[in-house]
């Protein structure tokens, strides 16, 4: 078995031993959908254009796991490893830095993707939401959004000073990004300034891609270009700013 396989398995087991992070990435989104769907149902509503509450909410709730991974899970785990000296000890082993990064990326990617797919399955099976018009495009949008949020997450991990700071700032960022996503409330009545500010949010553009794939509307190329820009910029920043220890 290769070093990559060993390290990937170790990281997966480590995540299973952290029930809080595992809960918010894998369980929270499907559970939230079950609770909201149980309260509001999915009968057609005029305010949703004849669609049900769950039909309207599912694209936004689906990306919650992706958001949790990038903004909360990755920075907190990286800072925990750095603060305990685990990364410093890995640095002095024959393990290549690329192997460590590949294993960590794999684990976080799989967790975020599984959480999103589970939410999608709950909507389809429990609430009988109509199948997405372009299923493969939807999956590609989730993958694209996940890669973007991972790039942002590793950058945040490099600049946060401590685990405590990561916890506090991540909570604030999550609220801002959720509110600016446009997934949970109509944006038509918002002012032009607010809509312009929302257009600066990567989560807003992930939502736009997911919604387009779901409804079968044309692909929003502006969102594609914006997410490519976010991925490239934050991918480069995370590489340049990466630290093995607190003083590196």
N, C-alpha and C positions, 0 to 999 in steps of 0.2 A: 504494500500500500504506500502511495506517495505521501510526501509531507503535506501537500495540499489536501488530500483526503483525510489524513489524520487531524489536521488543524480544523477543517470544516466540520468534522464530527465533533471535535471538542467545543467549537463555538456553538453548535446546535445544542449540545448538552448543557452548556453554560446558560443559554437562553431559557431552557426548560427549568433550570434551577432559579430563574428570576420570574416568578409568577406574575408580578405586576406588569412588567414590560410585555410579557407574552400575552397577557389578558388584553391590554390596550391595542396591540397590533393584530391579534388573531380573533379575539372574541368580541371586543367592544363594538365594532361596526355591525356585525350580524345581530348582536343583541339590541343595539340601538334601533335597528330597522324593525325587529320584532316588537319592541315596545311601542314605537311610534305607529307602526302598522296596526297593532292591537288597539291602540287608542283611537286613531282616526279612520281606520279601515282603508279600503281602496275603491270605494264606489266613485263613479264619474262625478266630477265637480266642475261647475261652470268656470270658476276662477282658475282652473288648471286646463282650460280649453277642452273640457270633456274627458280629461284623463283623471285617474285617481290620485290620491295623496301619495301613495307609495310609488306609483308610476312617475310622479314628478320628482320625488325625493331620491329615488334609487341611484341615479347617476352621481349625485353629490355624496351620498353615504358610502358608495362603493370606493371612492377615493380616500376615505378617511384613514384606512390602514396605510396607504402610501404616504399620506401626510404625517402620520404618527411615526413611521420609520425614519423619515428624513429629518424631521424637526426635533424629535424627542429621543428615539431609541439609539440612533447612531451616535449623536454627540455624548449622551450619557454613558454609553458603553465604552466609547473611546477614552473619555475622561476618567472613568473608573480604572481602566487598564493602565492609563498613564500615571494616575495618582498613586496606585499601589505598586508601581515599578515593574509591572508585568511586561510592558512594552520595552523597557530598558533591558530586561533580561532576555527578551526575544532578540533584541538587536545584537547581542554578543554571541548568539548561537549561529551555526552555519545556515540557518533559515534565511532565504532571500526575502527582501522586503516585498517584492512582487507577489510572492507566495502568500504572505500574510494578508496583503491587501485583497488578493483574489478570493481567499477563503472568507474573509470578513464580508466582502461585497456579496458573495454567493449566499451566505446565511441571511443577511439583511434583505437581499432581493427576494429570496424565497418566502420569507416571513411576510413581507409586504404584499407580495403577489397572492399568496394563499389567503390572507385576510380579505383582499379585494374580491377574489373569486368566491369565497364563502358567502360574502355579502350578496353577490350577484345571484348565487344559487338560492339563498333564502328568499330573495325577491321573486324569483321565477317559480320556485316550488311551493312556498307557503302562501304568497299573495297573488300568484298566477299573473304576474306581470308579463306583458308581451315580450317575446324574444327580441333582442336588438336587431335592427335592420341589417347591420354589417358586423357580425360577431367577430370576425378576424380583425377588422379595423378597431373594434372596441378593445380587444386584447392587446393589439399593437399600441393603442393609445395609453392603456394602463402601464405597459412596459416602458414606453417613452416617458410617461410622467414619473414612474418610479426611478428611472435612471436620473432624471433631472433632480428629484428630491434627494437622492443619495449623494449627488454631487454637492448640493447645498448642505446636506447634513455633515459631510466630512469637512467642509469648510468651517461650519459652525464649531465643530469639535476642535479645530485647530486654533480658533480665536477665543473660545470660552476659557476663563481662567480657572474654573473649578467645577466640580460636580454640582455643588449647590447653586452656582450661577447658571449652569445649564438647565437645572430643574426650573428655576424661577423664570428665566428668559424664555425657555421653550413653551411654558404655559401661556405667556403673553403672546408669543408668535403664533401659537396654534389658534388662539381666539381671533387674532387679526386676519390670518390667512383663511380661516373658515368663513368669517364675515365678508371677506373680500372675494370669495370664490364665485359668488353669484349662484350657488347651487341650492341654497336653502330659502331664498325669498326672491320675489320678482324684482328685477332691476329696472324695468321700464319707467317706473315713477321716480327714479333717483335723478339727482341733478347731474349735469354734464361733468362737473368737477369730480363728483364721487365716482362716476363711471370711468373717468380717466384714471383716477387713482387705482381702481380695481383692475384696470388693464395692465398695471405694473406688477400684479401678483402672479407668480407662476401657477398657483393653484387655480386661479381663474381660467387660465389657458388650458390647463389639464381638463378642467370641467367642460370647457367648450369642445375639446376634442372628443371626450367621452359622450357628451350629449349629441354631437353630430353623428357619431357612429351609431348611437342608439336610435335616433330618429330617422336616419338615412338622409339627412341634409348634406349639402356640400361641405367638404373638408375646409375648415377655417385656416387658410394658409398663414395668416398673420400669427395665429397661435402656434403653429408649427415652427415658424421662424423665431418667435420669441423664446420658445422652449429650447430650441437649438442654441440660441445665444446664452440662455441661462446655463445650460449643460456645459458648454465650452468654457465659459468664463469661470464658473464655480468649480469645474473639473480641474482647470489650470490652477486656480487659487488653492484648492485642497492639496494639490501635489506640491506646490511651492511652500505652503505654510505647514505642512505635516510635521508633527513633532513626536519623537520617541519618548521624551520625558518632559518634565515640567520646565526645565531650563534650556531645552534644545532650541 
